[in-house]
């Protein structure tokens, strides 16, 4: 009993008397411990949190069990501030309580200490940002309590039908980031297999066939983008205000399991899915009612829903994934996955959450199918164009987009909008939106290029050109680069014609004399002026020609 008296003495000194009862009632129970000892989870939560708040050195019991003897040791630990909480060291004891069979309690104590630092795990609260459009089924208080009390695995899927995601996909990624910020585990699923099948959602005809090699190439590109976004968020946004470590996202490819799915396994899945289930989507109904040959619905497209449903079943079995996030156009597919898991796993409860579809101010859908995508890859949408897209947001949309695409609190957004309304011409809200989203997607480098480019192209700050590197200029004018030779005696007129800035020489001469031609954002009015490297060539070896207000040509000189 001297061992327990020593523990009581230590806890008394630390004013943790409430844990006496825990030790007395639970640990000393007739000195007869089962091989797998059931630890009271609530006590451990409170103990870790209380110790963390006190930030003091305490003594913790280290106890080990063997089949024949029980050994007790008392050791002193300092608060483990690197993990935000002290470690409660419990060796060789496992817990079968709370769904943790055979797990080391030392590891478990460490994980719940980290979990405790998250103030709100309930991602359903994101409805105040407008981030959730629908939730199904209505799981009630039990589901909300499970969200608040423990780590959940949440996934969203993206088919690599192009080599880049777009801003409609970005909204779903941000929903996953919010889940990650709440302490949950995000999975990004890339549809290497399903992209070759073709999702009929939102289509008036079948998708073009996608070769497996193209899908693999697209996956590599999209994976880089997703990794960069999660990395930028962690490094530039989360760590600026938080010390807790986020759960790293998993990026998976469904070819890993769907590519190996045997026909017999598929038949076992299909017996749980009715034809009525496959036809309930409004997109499917629209296709069935079309008489046009190009709009006919194929069996292959119908099977797409089955494969997506199987994805969720696989993730449920192998990763404990109970939540799927997707665009509102994916509701029927998500619902089918919900029903399949319930049928195959004894009524298991899983939940789907959908995000709203992004539209233009005229209520037109944004996306690949609509042909008006803003891409996340700088190869498709330059840093400047990406930044300018957000900067041109209408006043009537900017507040909602701040809620969608930034991690500002609702209170911070309201304060910003008040300042914005005081000086609407300053576009304070649009600038904040553009900066936040560009930084998230493209990092510091993309942000710097976008800001410098804006100064050059929209504010006519020629001095900003001097600070752009060759790489930055190439990013900015990737589709407008030409190579010329700067010979002695090369004139403004001859250079403009060689760069194909004008079709006819007489038009070029007239535009130059009238002030319609610029070199490095400086007006040049003499068509016969000889170009001088020191005056007309930037340190990067380029010159920027501009005709009128918006027609640019980047010239790389061979000298």
MILOMAR-809941 format. One line per 10 residues: number of its first residue (from 1); their letters; for each residue y, x, z of C-alpha. Coordinates in nm, 2 decimals. Example, Ala and Ser with C-alpha at 12.3 -4.5 7.8 and 13.67 -1.06 7.14 Angstrom:
// residues 2
1 = AS = -0.45/1.23/0.78 | -0.11/1.37/0.71
//
This chain:
// residues 559
1 = XXXXXXXXXX = 0.00/0.00/0.00 | 0.23/0.30/0.03 | 0.27/0.29/-0.35 | 0.41/-0.06/-0.35 | 0.64/0.01/-0.05 | 0.79/0.29/-0.24 | 0.85/0.07/-0.54 | 1.01/-0.20/-0.32 | 1.24/0.06/-0.17 | 1.35/0.19/-0.51
11 = XXXXXXXXXX = 1.42/-0.17/-0.64 | 1.61/-0.26/-0.32 | 1.84/0.04/-0.37 | 1.91/-0.08/-0.72 | 1.98/-0.43/-0.61 | 1.69/-0.56/-0.81 | 1.53/-0.76/-0.53 | 1.43/-1.04/-0.76 | 1.16/-0.82/-0.91 | 0.99/-0.78/-0.58
21 = XXXXXXXXXX = 0.82/-1.11/-0.64 | 0.71/-1.00/-0.98 | 0.55/-0.69/-0.84 | 0.41/-0.86/-0.53 | 0.27/-1.17/-0.70 | 0.16/-1.03/-1.03 | 0.07/-0.67/-0.99 | -0.09/-0.67/-0.64 | -0.30/-0.97/-0.70 | -0.61/-0.86/-0.49
31 = XXXXXXXXXX = -0.60/-0.52/-0.67 | -0.82/-0.68/-0.93 | -0.68/-0.62/-1.28 | -0.84/-0.74/-1.60 | -0.89/-0.49/-1.88 | -0.62/-0.66/-2.08 | -0.34/-0.74/-1.84 | -0.11/-1.04/-1.91 | 0.25/-0.93/-1.86 | 0.51/-1.20/-1.79
41 = XXXXXXXXXX = 0.74/-1.17/-2.10 | 1.04/-1.32/-1.93 | 1.04/-1.07/-1.65 | 1.03/-0.78/-1.89 | 1.32/-0.92/-2.09 | 1.53/-0.97/-1.78 | 1.42/-0.63/-1.63 | 1.52/-0.44/-1.94 | 1.84/-0.62/-1.98 | 1.94/-0.58/-1.62
51 = XXXXXXXXXX = 1.87/-0.21/-1.62 | 2.06/-0.16/-1.94 | 2.37/-0.34/-1.79 | 2.36/-0.12/-1.48 | 2.32/0.20/-1.68 | 2.17/0.37/-1.38 | 1.87/0.59/-1.32 | 1.58/0.40/-1.18 | 1.22/0.47/-1.10 | 0.96/0.29/-1.30
61 = XXXXXXXXXX = 0.59/0.25/-1.23 | 0.35/0.42/-1.47 | 0.01/0.27/-1.43 | -0.30/0.32/-1.63 | -0.63/0.15/-1.63 | -0.99/0.27/-1.70 | -1.31/0.08/-1.68 | -1.40/0.24/-1.35 | -1.08/0.34/-1.17 | -0.72/0.24/-1.13
71 = XXXXXXXXXX = -0.47/0.53/-1.11 | -0.11/0.48/-1.01 | 0.18/0.73/-1.05 | 0.54/0.70/-0.97 | 0.79/0.88/-1.20 | 1.16/0.89/-1.23 | 1.34/0.81/-1.56 | 1.70/0.83/-1.68 | 1.84/0.54/-1.88 | 1.74/0.60/-2.24
81 = XXXXXXXXXX = 2.09/0.54/-2.38 | 1.99/0.64/-2.74 | 1.79/0.32/-2.76 | 2.06/0.13/-2.57 | 1.82/0.06/-2.29 | 1.59/0.25/-2.05 | 1.23/0.28/-2.13 | 0.98/0.11/-1.90 | 0.68/0.33/-1.94 | 0.35/0.15/-1.93
91 = XXXXXXXXXX = 0.06/0.36/-2.04 | -0.28/0.25/-2.17 | -0.22/-0.12/-2.09 | -0.24/-0.38/-2.36 | -0.13/-0.74/-2.37 | -0.31/-1.03/-2.53 | -0.03/-1.26/-2.44 | 0.24/-1.39/-2.68 | 0.04/-1.30/-2.99 | 0.03/-0.93/-2.93
101 = XXXXXXXXXX = -0.34/-0.85/-2.91 | -0.42/-0.49/-2.83 | -0.06/-0.37/-2.86 | 0.07/-0.09/-2.64 | 0.30/-0.24/-2.38 | 0.51/0.08/-2.40 | 0.58/0.01/-2.76 | 0.63/-0.36/-2.69 | 0.88/-0.29/-2.41 | 1.08/-0.07/-2.64
111 = XXXXXXXXXX = 1.08/-0.34/-2.91 | 1.19/-0.62/-2.68 | 1.47/-0.40/-2.54 | 1.61/-0.36/-2.89 | 1.56/-0.73/-2.96 | 1.76/-0.82/-2.65 | 2.08/-0.67/-2.79 | 2.11/-0.92/-3.08 | 2.33/-1.20/-2.96 | 2.22/-1.47/-3.20
121 = XXXXXXXXXX = 1.88/-1.47/-3.39 | 1.92/-1.83/-3.50 | 2.00/-1.79/-3.87 | 2.04/-2.16/-3.91 | 2.39/-2.12/-3.76 | 2.49/-1.97/-4.10 | 2.54/-2.33/-4.21 | 2.90/-2.30/-4.09 | 2.95/-2.04/-4.36 | 2.81/-2.28/-4.62
131 = XXXXXXXXXX = 2.53/-2.03/-4.68 | 2.25/-2.29/-4.65 | 2.24/-2.58/-4.89 | 1.90/-2.73/-4.79 | 1.64/-2.67/-4.52 | 1.29/-2.81/-4.54 | 1.10/-2.94/-4.38 | 1.31/-3.04/-4.09 | 1.13/-2.83/-3.83 | 1.32/-2.95/-3.53
141 = XXXXXXXXXX = 1.40/-2.78/-3.20 | 1.06/-2.59/-3.19 | 1.15/-2.40/-3.50 | 1.50/-2.32/-3.38 | 1.37/-2.19/-3.05 | 1.12/-1.97/-3.23 | 1.41/-1.83/-3.44 | 1.61/-1.76/-3.13 | 1.34/-1.60/-2.93 | 1.16/-1.36/-3.16
151 = XXXXXXXXXX = 1.15/-1.16/-3.48 | 1.07/-1.35/-3.79 | 0.98/-1.22/-4.13 | 1.20/-1.37/-4.41 | 1.15/-1.31/-4.78 | 1.33/-1.38/-5.11 | 1.19/-1.32/-5.45 | 1.35/-1.20/-5.78 | 1.19/-1.19/-6.12 | 1.29/-0.87/-6.31
161 = XXXXXXXXXX = 1.37/-1.06/-6.64 | 1.67/-0.82/-6.69 | 1.74/-0.47/-6.58 | 2.00/-0.59/-6.33 | 2.05/-0.87/-6.07 | 2.38/-1.07/-6.09 | 2.61/-1.21/-5.83 | 2.41/-1.53/-5.80 | 2.12/-1.31/-5.67 | 2.37/-1.13/-5.45
171 = XXXXXXXXXX = 2.43/-1.44/-5.25 | 2.05/-1.45/-5.17 | 2.05/-1.08/-5.08 | 2.35/-1.14/-4.84 | 2.15/-1.43/-4.68 | 1.87/-1.17/-4.62 | 2.13/-0.93/-4.48 | 2.24/-1.19/-4.23 | 1.88/-1.24/-4.13 | 1.85/-0.86/-4.09
181 = XXXXXXXXXX = 2.17/-0.86/-3.88 | 2.01/-1.12/-3.65 | 1.72/-0.89/-3.58 | 1.47/-1.04/-3.83 | 1.26/-0.85/-4.09 | 1.36/-0.90/-4.45 | 1.13/-0.87/-4.75 | 1.26/-0.84/-5.11 | 0.98/-0.94/-5.34 | 1.01/-0.83/-5.71
191 = XXXXXXXXXX = 0.81/-1.04/-5.95 | 0.64/-0.78/-6.16 | 0.36/-1.03/-6.24 | 0.55/-1.36/-6.23 | 0.82/-1.23/-6.47 | 0.56/-1.20/-6.74 | 0.46/-1.57/-6.68 | 0.81/-1.72/-6.70 | 0.99/-1.94/-6.45 | 1.07/-2.28/-6.61
201 = XXXXXXXXXX = 1.33/-2.36/-6.35 | 1.67/-2.44/-6.51 | 1.54/-2.38/-6.86 | 1.56/-2.61/-7.16 | 1.30/-2.40/-7.33 | 1.04/-2.13/-7.26 | 1.16/-1.79/-7.16 | 1.11/-1.51/-7.41 | 0.79/-1.31/-7.34 | 0.85/-1.00/-7.13
211 = XXXXXXXXXX = 0.62/-0.70/-7.18 | 0.47/-0.54/-6.87 | 0.64/-0.21/-6.95 | 0.98/-0.38/-6.97 | 0.91/-0.55/-6.64 | 0.83/-0.22/-6.48 | 1.14/-0.06/-6.61 | 1.35/-0.35/-6.49 | 1.19/-0.33/-6.15 | 1.28/0.03/-6.11
221 = XXXXXXXXXX = 1.65/-0.05/-6.19 | 1.66/-0.35/-5.96 | 1.49/-0.16/-5.68 | 1.76/0.10/-5.69 | 2.03/-0.17/-5.67 | 1.86/-0.35/-5.37 | 1.81/-0.02/-5.19 | 2.18/0.07/-5.24 | 2.30/-0.26/-5.12 | 2.10/-0.25/-4.80
231 = XXXXXXXXXX = 2.19/0.11/-4.75 | 2.56/0.05/-4.80 | 2.56/-0.24/-4.56 | 2.38/-0.04/-4.29 | 2.60/0.27/-4.34 | 2.94/0.13/-4.42 | 2.95/-0.22/-4.26 | 2.69/-0.25/-3.98 | 2.72/0.09/-3.82 | 3.10/0.07/-3.80
241 = XXXXXXXXXX = 3.08/-0.19/-3.53 | 2.72/-0.18/-3.40 | 2.49/0.07/-3.24 | 2.16/-0.12/-3.28 | 1.93/-0.01/-3.55 | 1.85/-0.27/-3.81 | 1.49/-0.34/-3.92 | 1.45/-0.17/-4.26 | 1.38/-0.41/-4.55 | 1.04/-0.41/-4.73
251 = XXXXXXXXXX = 1.06/-0.41/-5.11 | 0.73/-0.53/-5.26 | 0.60/-0.60/-5.61 | 0.37/-0.91/-5.65 | 0.18/-0.73/-5.93 | 0.00/-0.55/-5.64 | -0.19/-0.87/-5.55 | -0.15/-1.12/-5.84 | -0.26/-0.85/-6.08 | -0.59/-0.83/-5.89
261 = XXXXXXXXXX = -0.63/-1.20/-5.83 | -0.98/-1.31/-5.94 | -1.04/-1.64/-6.12 | -1.25/-1.77/-5.84 | -0.97/-1.70/-5.59 | -0.73/-1.88/-5.81 | -0.95/-2.18/-5.83 | -0.97/-2.19/-5.45 | -0.59/-2.21/-5.45 | -0.57/-2.47/-5.73
271 = XXXXXXXXXX = -0.79/-2.71/-5.54 | -0.51/-2.75/-5.29 | -0.25/-2.83/-5.55 | -0.23/-3.16/-5.73 | -0.09/-3.22/-6.08 | 0.17/-3.45/-5.92 | 0.29/-3.15/-5.72 | 0.34/-2.95/-6.03 | 0.54/-3.22/-6.20 | 0.78/-3.32/-5.93
281 = XXXXXXXXXX = 1.05/-3.07/-6.02 | 1.35/-3.23/-6.21 | 1.34/-2.93/-6.45 | 0.98/-3.00/-6.54 | 1.05/-3.37/-6.59 | 1.34/-3.29/-6.82 | 1.11/-3.06/-7.03 | 0.84/-3.33/-7.05 | 1.09/-3.58/-7.18 | 1.20/-3.36/-7.47
291 = XXXXXXXXXX = 1.06/-3.41/-7.81 | 1.20/-3.08/-7.95 | 0.93/-2.83/-8.03 | 1.12/-2.54/-7.87 | 1.14/-2.74/-7.54 | 0.77/-2.81/-7.50 | 0.63/-2.73/-7.16 | 0.33/-2.49/-7.16 | 0.05/-2.47/-6.91 | 0.15/-2.11/-6.86
301 = XXXXXXXXXX = 0.49/-2.22/-6.73 | 0.33/-2.48/-6.50 | 0.11/-2.21/-6.34 | 0.43/-2.01/-6.25 | 0.48/-2.24/-5.96 | 0.12/-2.17/-5.84 | 0.17/-1.80/-5.85 | 0.50/-1.82/-5.66 | 0.33/-2.04/-5.40 | 0.05/-1.79/-5.37
311 = XXXXXXXXXX = 0.30/-1.51/-5.31 | 0.42/-1.69/-5.00 | 0.06/-1.74/-4.88 | -0.01/-1.37/-4.93 | 0.30/-1.27/-4.74 | 0.22/-1.52/-4.46 | -0.13/-1.37/-4.43 | -0.03/-1.01/-4.45 | 0.32/-0.99/-4.30 | 0.35/-1.31/-4.09
321 = XXXXXXXXXX = 0.62/-1.44/-4.32 | 0.72/-1.79/-4.22 | 1.06/-1.83/-4.40 | 1.14/-1.81/-4.77 | 1.50/-1.80/-4.90 | 1.60/-1.89/-5.25 | 1.85/-2.06/-5.47 | 1.87/-2.43/-5.47 | 1.71/-2.44/-5.82 | 1.39/-2.29/-5.66
331 = XXXXXXXXXX = 1.34/-2.58/-5.41 | 1.04/-2.73/-5.59 | 0.87/-2.39/-5.61 | 0.94/-2.32/-5.24 | 0.81/-2.66/-5.14 | 0.48/-2.60/-5.32 | 0.44/-2.28/-5.13 | 0.50/-2.46/-4.80 | 0.24/-2.72/-4.89 | -0.01/-2.46/-4.99
341 = XXXXXXXXXX = 0.02/-2.26/-4.67 | -0.01/-2.58/-4.47 | -0.33/-2.68/-4.66 | -0.49/-2.34/-4.65 | -0.40/-2.23/-4.30 | -0.46/-2.54/-4.08 | -0.12/-2.70/-4.10 | 0.08/-2.38/-4.03 | 0.45/-2.44/-4.01 | 0.67/-2.25/-4.25
351 = XXXXXXXXXX = 1.02/-2.32/-4.36 | 1.23/-2.29/-4.68 | 1.60/-2.23/-4.69 | 1.81/-2.26/-5.01 | 2.15/-2.12/-5.09 | 2.40/-2.30/-5.31 | 2.43/-2.22/-5.68 | 2.75/-2.03/-5.77 | 2.97/-2.20/-6.02 | 3.30/-2.13/-6.19
361 = XXXXXXXXXX = 3.62/-2.33/-6.09 | 3.52/-2.56/-6.37 | 3.18/-2.63/-6.20 | 2.99/-2.43/-6.46 | 2.68/-2.24/-6.34 | 2.70/-1.86/-6.32 | 2.40/-1.66/-6.43 | 2.19/-1.51/-6.71 | 2.10/-1.85/-6.86 | 2.47/-1.96/-6.87
371 = XXXXXXXXXX = 2.56/-1.63/-7.04 | 2.85/-1.55/-6.80 | 2.68/-1.32/-6.55 | 2.87/-1.06/-6.34 | 2.60/-0.80/-6.30 | 2.53/-0.58/-6.00 | 2.45/-0.27/-6.21 | 2.75/-0.06/-6.31 | 2.57/0.00/-6.65 | 2.62/-0.37/-6.73
381 = XXXXXXXXXX = 2.94/-0.45/-6.54 | 3.17/-0.16/-6.47 | 3.31/-0.08/-6.13 | 3.65/-0.20/-6.25 | 3.53/-0.52/-6.41 | 3.33/-0.60/-6.10 | 3.63/-0.54/-5.87 | 3.86/-0.73/-6.10 | 3.63/-1.03/-6.11 | 3.67/-1.08/-5.74
391 = XXXXXXXXXX = 4.04/-1.00/-5.75 | 4.09/-1.29/-6.00 | 3.93/-1.55/-5.77 | 4.12/-1.88/-5.76 | 4.30/-1.97/-5.44 | 4.09/-2.28/-5.42 | 3.77/-2.07/-5.40 | 3.86/-1.76/-5.22 | 3.81/-1.89/-4.86 | 3.46/-2.01/-4.94
401 = XXXXXXXXXX = 3.37/-1.69/-5.12 | 3.49/-1.48/-4.82 | 3.24/-1.68/-4.61 | 2.97/-1.63/-4.87 | 3.01/-1.26/-4.96 | 3.17/-1.09/-4.66 | 3.05/-1.04/-4.31 | 3.39/-1.13/-4.16 | 3.37/-1.38/-3.88 | 3.50/-1.73/-3.94
411 = XXXXXXXXXX = 3.79/-1.66/-3.71 | 3.88/-1.35/-3.90 | 3.87/-1.54/-4.23 | 4.10/-1.81/-4.09 | 4.35/-1.55/-3.98 | 4.34/-1.38/-4.32 | 4.39/-1.72/-4.50 | 4.69/-1.79/-4.28 | 4.85/-1.46/-4.39 | 4.75/-1.53/-4.75
421 = XXXXXXXXXX = 4.92/-1.87/-4.75 | 5.24/-1.71/-4.62 | 5.25/-1.47/-4.91 | 5.02/-1.61/-5.18 | 5.17/-1.37/-5.45 | 5.03/-1.08/-5.25 | 4.67/-1.20/-5.30 | 4.57/-1.07/-4.96 | 4.25/-1.28/-4.95 | 4.14/-1.18/-5.30
431 = XXXXXXXXXX = 4.20/-0.81/-5.23 | 3.99/-0.83/-4.91 | 3.72/-1.01/-5.10 | 3.72/-0.76/-5.39 | 3.72/-0.46/-5.15 | 3.44/-0.59/-4.93 | 3.20/-0.69/-5.21 | 3.26/-0.38/-5.42 | 3.20/-0.16/-5.12 | 2.88/-0.35/-5.04
441 = XXXXXXXXXX = 2.74/-0.33/-5.39 | 2.88/0.01/-5.52 | 2.96/0.20/-5.21 | 3.26/0.43/-5.16 | 3.24/0.59/-5.50 | 3.25/0.27/-5.69 | 3.53/0.14/-5.47 | 3.74/0.45/-5.54 | 3.69/0.43/-5.91 | 3.77/0.06/-5.92
451 = XXXXXXXXXX = 4.09/0.11/-5.72 | 4.21/0.41/-5.92 | 4.13/0.23/-6.24 | 4.32/-0.07/-6.13 | 4.62/0.14/-6.06 | 4.60/0.30/-6.41 | 4.52/-0.01/-6.62 | 4.71/-0.28/-6.44 | 4.99/-0.10/-6.25 | 5.05/0.16/-6.52
461 = XXXXXXXXXX = 5.03/0.45/-6.28 | 4.98/0.74/-6.51 | 4.97/0.99/-6.22 | 4.65/0.83/-6.11 | 4.48/0.95/-6.42 | 4.53/1.31/-6.30 | 4.30/1.23/-6.00 | 4.02/1.09/-6.21 | 3.72/1.32/-6.28 | 3.55/1.32/-6.61
471 = XXXXXXXXXX = 3.26/1.12/-6.46 | 3.50/0.86/-6.33 | 3.67/0.83/-6.67 | 3.34/0.79/-6.85 | 3.24/0.51/-6.61 | 3.57/0.34/-6.67 | 3.56/0.36/-7.05 | 3.19/0.39/-7.11 | 3.21/0.18/-7.43 | 3.53/0.32/-7.56
481 = XXXXXXXXXX = 3.47/0.70/-7.58 | 3.53/0.90/-7.90 | 3.51/1.28/-7.96 | 3.79/1.46/-8.16 | 3.88/1.82/-8.24 | 4.23/1.92/-8.13 | 4.34/2.15/-8.41 | 4.67/2.33/-8.41 | 4.93/2.09/-8.56 | 4.74/1.77/-8.48
491 = XXXXXXXXXX = 5.00/1.49/-8.46 | 5.01/1.17/-8.27 | 4.96/0.97/-8.59 | 4.66/1.17/-8.71 | 4.50/1.16/-8.37 | 4.55/0.78/-8.35 | 4.39/0.73/-8.69 | 4.10/0.96/-8.62 | 4.03/0.77/-8.30 | 4.03/0.45/-8.51
501 = XXXXXXXXXX = 4.31/0.29/-8.30 | 4.45/0.14/-8.62 | 4.30/0.04/-8.95 | 4.60/0.13/-9.16 | 4.83/0.42/-9.13 | 5.14/0.21/-9.20 | 5.05/-0.01/-8.91 | 5.00/0.29/-8.68 | 5.33/0.44/-8.77 | 5.51/0.12/-8.71
511 = XXXXXXXXXX = 5.34/0.06/-8.37 | 5.42/0.41/-8.25 | 5.79/0.39/-8.35 | 5.82/0.05/-8.17 | 5.67/0.18/-7.85 | 5.33/0.02/-7.89 | 5.13/0.34/-7.84 | 5.07/0.53/-7.52 | 4.90/0.86/-7.43 | 4.79/0.89/-7.07
521 = XXXXXXXXXX = 5.00/0.58/-6.99 | 5.32/0.75/-7.13 | 5.49/0.59/-7.43 | 5.51/0.81/-7.74 | 5.75/0.70/-8.02 | 5.74/0.99/-8.26 | 5.43/0.96/-8.49 | 5.48/1.32/-8.61 | 5.49/1.48/-8.27 | 5.24/1.76/-8.24
531 = XXXXXXXXXX = 5.00/1.72/-7.95 | 5.01/2.00/-7.69 | 4.71/2.04/-7.45 | 4.93/2.11/-7.15 | 5.13/1.79/-7.21 | 4.88/1.55/-7.37 | 4.53/1.64/-7.23 | 4.42/1.56/-6.88 | 4.26/1.82/-6.65 | 3.93/1.65/-6.72
541 = XXXXXXXXXX = 3.96/1.74/-7.09 | 4.02/1.38/-7.19 | 4.32/1.19/-7.32 | 4.36/0.81/-7.28 | 4.51/0.63/-7.58 | 4.64/0.27/-7.54 | 4.75/0.03/-7.81 | 4.95/-0.26/-7.68 | 4.86/-0.37/-7.33 | 4.48/-0.37/-7.32
551 = XXXXXXXXX = 4.32/-0.18/-7.60 | 4.20/0.16/-7.47 | 4.03/0.45/-7.63 | 3.91/0.75/-7.43 | 3.93/1.07/-7.63 | 3.72/1.38/-7.54 | 3.87/1.69/-7.71 | 3.67/1.97/-7.86 | 3.89/2.28/-7.84
//
